[in-house]
Amino acid sequence: MSAPTQPGTGPWPRFAPTDETELRAELGQFARQQDLARRARELDEHPSFPWDVYRALGARGWLGPRQSAVEGGGGWPLLREAALLEELAYRGGSVMAKLALQPDFCSVLVHASPAIRERWFRPLFTGAVLVGNQVTEPGAGSDASHLRLTAEPLSGPEGGFVLSGTKSQIAFASDAQAAVVYARTGEGEGARGISAFLVPQDLRGIGVEPYEDLGERWMRRGDVHYDRVRVPKENLVGEPGRGFTYLRTELTQERALLAVIYLALSRASLDEVAEGVMQRLAFGRPLGSFEAVSFPLVEDLARWEAAHLYVGETLRHLQRAEGPVDGRAALAKWLSNETALAILDHAMQLTGGEGYSHRLPHEQRWRDVRSGRVAHGSQEILRLVAAREYLGRASSPYGPWPKPP
Ligand SMILES: Cc1cc2nc3c(=O)[nH]c(=O)nc-3n(C[C@H](O)[C@H](O)[C@H](O)COP(=O)(O)OP(=O)(O)OC[C@H]3O[C@@H](n4cnc5c(N)ncnc54)[C@H](O)[C@@H]3O)c2cc1C
């Protein structure tokens, strides 16, 4: 078995939810110019935010390109962004794909005032600024609707809000210049009482406590403490009490795109290992000629392709905006994460002691994909979302799920 060298060619296609030959060729060139694979390794060893690559992606229109062109995005269809993320992840690891996806996590800013959009949303697409997303708290993770950080309205002519509380596990805690912060404004119980704010991170009263993470170390997660932080009233994003609704709108597409990234990362290892086992000799033969080595590889290939078909179909449903797809997108993320972690574990095994070390990229990819078992909906929460949608299908206004072709 020889690994394909061109995207989407050979009997074992990579991902190709859409052809996008030109885009893929351009990305290949970019990956070589920027030496993305080497940078990804360095950023794991010496975590920091790679502003140079981020801006280079922005200069080419590859940061959050799916967002509206009116706001400064590229207005790309979802499947084209999937092709971009796949190629970036395959060639440059999780870090490069997640950089491109980052502005999508801030799409709630579309509801912000024109001044905030101009200052913090449009520059996201060129890589001029980095904006984080702060939802999780020490007492509210999966159950984010019960977050407790408060935003108290100030009386007086200037108005504004005072933020108090702690956000936890926040990516880019030390690097983001601003963040979308979800806070309780008290319009109602649970999700109804949550509003979104754009909060510059250099305001007085904000303190950061960094973490030491297993994977995706370049994101430099941390806790962010708010000690009576004054925020102008213009920084309220959209309507009070609607923050949680805005947040959830983007989640489904994000999950489907994260699935693309996990699959691309595991495919990179699968292809590399397939090549490696035919070169390495053991007991006088190529390692790949032993069935104990070739069988797990072809089993992984089949599992990968099955997951890839499922994710591809989910993206097409999403792009056509057909029926309720939250459950399907949740399962796409769940399935691709399970599949990718198993493939990456086998990749480490089939490359022996070297595979267990930092000399080969499989362990880093495994650590990076491992974060997806928790972030953006844990494996448990994803199945809850899907089960609710699937089991409730009889009463769904959209008919059966998944929608028949
Ligand atoms: C790499 C990474 C980056 C992150 N970046 C950010 C960020 O930028 N901003 C941000 O706001 N957050 C971020 N998070 C936090 C992430 O959103 C939370 O970790 C996630 O929501 C889970 O919350 P928790 O850690 O509090 O776990 P908990 O919610 O306490 O869950 C603990 C365990 O219980 C399970 N569980 C919970 N409820 C149920 C249930 N009803 N049924 C079955 N099992 C259940 C969970 O699946 C999990 O396994 C990040 C996390 C990671 C790992």
The ligand as an SDF file (V2000), in Angstrom:
LIG
                    3D

 53 58  0  0  0  0  0  0  0  0999 V2000
   -8.1720   22.7420   25.2780 C   0  0  0  0  0  0  0  0  0  0  0  0
   -9.3710   23.3920   25.8670 C   0  0  0  0  0  0  0  0  0  0  0  0
   -9.6630   24.7090   25.5290 C   0  0  0  0  0  0  0  0  0  0  0  0
  -10.7490   25.3380   26.1320 C   0  0  0  0  0  0  0  0  0  0  0  0
  -10.9800   26.6340   25.8160 N   0  0  0  0  0  0  0  0  0  0  0  0
  -12.0090   27.2760   26.3960 C   0  0  0  0  0  0  0  0  0  0  0  0
  -12.2480   28.6480   26.0990 C   0  0  0  0  0  0  0  0  0  0  0  0
  -11.5020   29.2750   25.3470 O   0  0  0  0  0  0  0  0  0  0  0  0
  -13.3000   29.2520   26.6920 N   0  0  0  0  0  0  0  0  0  0  0  0
  -14.1410   28.5950   27.5330 C   0  0  0  0  0  0  0  0  0  0  0  0
  -15.0910   29.1830   27.9840 O   0  0  0  0  0  0  0  0  0  0  0  0
  -13.9370   27.2850   27.8610 N   0  0  0  0  0  0  0  0  0  0  0  0
  -12.8800   26.6200   27.3110 C   0  0  0  0  0  0  0  0  0  0  0  0
  -12.6470   25.3100   27.6210 N   0  0  0  0  0  0  0  0  0  0  0  0
  -13.4530   24.6760   28.6440 C   0  0  0  0  0  0  0  0  0  0  0  0
  -14.4650   23.6510   28.1310 C   0  0  0  0  0  0  0  0  0  0  0  0
  -15.4990   24.3240   27.4800 O   0  0  0  0  0  0  0  0  0  0  0  0
  -14.9300   22.8260   29.3210 C   0  0  0  0  0  0  0  0  0  0  0  0
  -13.8490   22.0290   29.7350 O   0  0  0  0  0  0  0  0  0  0  0  0
  -16.1260   21.9420   29.0140 C   0  0  0  0  0  0  0  0  0  0  0  0
  -17.2740   22.7210   28.8020 O   0  0  0  0  0  0  0  0  0  0  0  0
  -16.3910   20.9430   30.1350 C   0  0  0  0  0  0  0  0  0  0  0  0
  -16.5650   21.6000   31.3420 O   0  0  0  0  0  0  0  0  0  0  0  0
  -15.7890   21.1590   32.6730 P   0  0  0  0  0  0  0  0  0  0  0  0
  -14.3350   21.0270   32.3550 O   0  0  0  0  0  0  0  0  0  0  0  0
  -16.1770   22.0640   33.7480 O   0  0  0  0  0  0  0  0  0  0  0  0
  -16.2700   19.7040   32.9740 O   0  0  0  0  0  0  0  0  0  0  0  0
  -17.6610   19.2860   33.6800 P   0  0  0  0  0  0  0  0  0  0  0  0
  -18.7850   19.9590   33.0110 O   0  0  0  0  0  0  0  0  0  0  0  0
  -17.5250   19.4290   35.1370 O   0  0  0  0  0  0  0  0  0  0  0  0
  -17.7050   17.7440   33.3050 O   0  0  0  0  0  0  0  0  0  0  0  0
  -16.8660   16.7730   33.9320 C   0  0  0  0  0  0  0  0  0  0  0  0
  -17.2070   15.4160   33.3010 C   0  0  0  0  0  0  0  0  0  0  0  0
  -18.5830   15.1170   33.5460 O   0  0  0  0  0  0  0  0  0  0  0  0
  -19.2550   14.8730   32.3120 C   0  0  0  0  0  0  0  0  0  0  0  0
  -20.6390   15.3630   32.3820 N   0  0  0  0  0  0  0  0  0  0  0  0
  -21.0810   16.5990   32.7020 C   0  0  0  0  0  0  0  0  0  0  0  0
  -22.4040   16.6680   32.6370 N   0  0  0  0  0  0  0  0  0  0  0  0
  -22.8280   15.4350   32.2690 C   0  0  0  0  0  0  0  0  0  0  0  0
  -24.1150   14.8520   32.0330 C   0  0  0  0  0  0  0  0  0  0  0  0
  -25.2390   15.5530   32.1600 N   0  0  0  0  0  0  0  0  0  0  0  0
  -24.1680   13.5450   31.6600 N   0  0  0  0  0  0  0  0  0  0  0  0
  -23.0380   12.8240   31.5200 C   0  0  0  0  0  0  0  0  0  0  0  0
  -21.7900   13.3200   31.7380 N   0  0  0  0  0  0  0  0  0  0  0  0
  -21.7020   14.6040   32.0920 C   0  0  0  0  0  0  0  0  0  0  0  0
  -18.4510   15.6240   31.2710 C   0  0  0  0  0  0  0  0  0  0  0  0
  -18.6370   15.0750   29.9900 O   0  0  0  0  0  0  0  0  0  0  0  0
  -17.0360   15.4320   31.7840 C   0  0  0  0  0  0  0  0  0  0  0  0
  -16.5280   14.1980   31.3470 O   0  0  0  0  0  0  0  0  0  0  0  0
  -11.5740   24.6390   27.0550 C   0  0  0  0  0  0  0  0  0  0  0  0
  -11.2800   23.3240   27.3610 C   0  0  0  0  0  0  0  0  0  0  0  0
  -10.1930   22.6930   26.8020 C   0  0  0  0  0  0  0  0  0  0  0  0
   -9.8920   21.2700   27.1990 C   0  0  0  0  0  0  0  0  0  0  0  0
  1  2  1  0
  2  3  1  0
  2 52  2  0
  3  4  2  0
  4  5  1  0
  4 50  1  0
  5  6  2  0
  6  7  1  0
  6 13  1  0
  7  8  2  0
  7  9  1  0
  9 10  1  0
 10 11  2  0
 10 12  1  0
 12 13  2  0
 13 14  1  0
 14 15  1  0
 14 50  1  0
 15 16  1  0
 16 17  1  0
 16 18  1  0
 18 19  1  0
 18 20  1  0
 20 21  1  0
 20 22  1  0
 22 23  1  0
 23 24  1  0
 24 25  2  0
 24 26  1  0
 24 27  1  0
 27 28  1  0
 28 29  2  0
 28 30  1  0
 28 31  1  0
 31 32  1  0
 32 33  1  0
 33 34  1  0
 33 48  1  0
 34 35  1  0
 35 36  1  0
 35 46  1  0
 36 37  1  0
 36 45  1  0
 37 38  2  0
 38 39  1  0
 39 40  1  0
 39 45  2  0
 40 41  1  0
 40 42  2  0
 42 43  1  0
 43 44  2  0
 44 45  1  0
 46 47  1  0
 46 48  1  0
 48 49  1  0
 50 51  2  0
 51 52  1  0
 52 53  1  0
M  END
$$$$
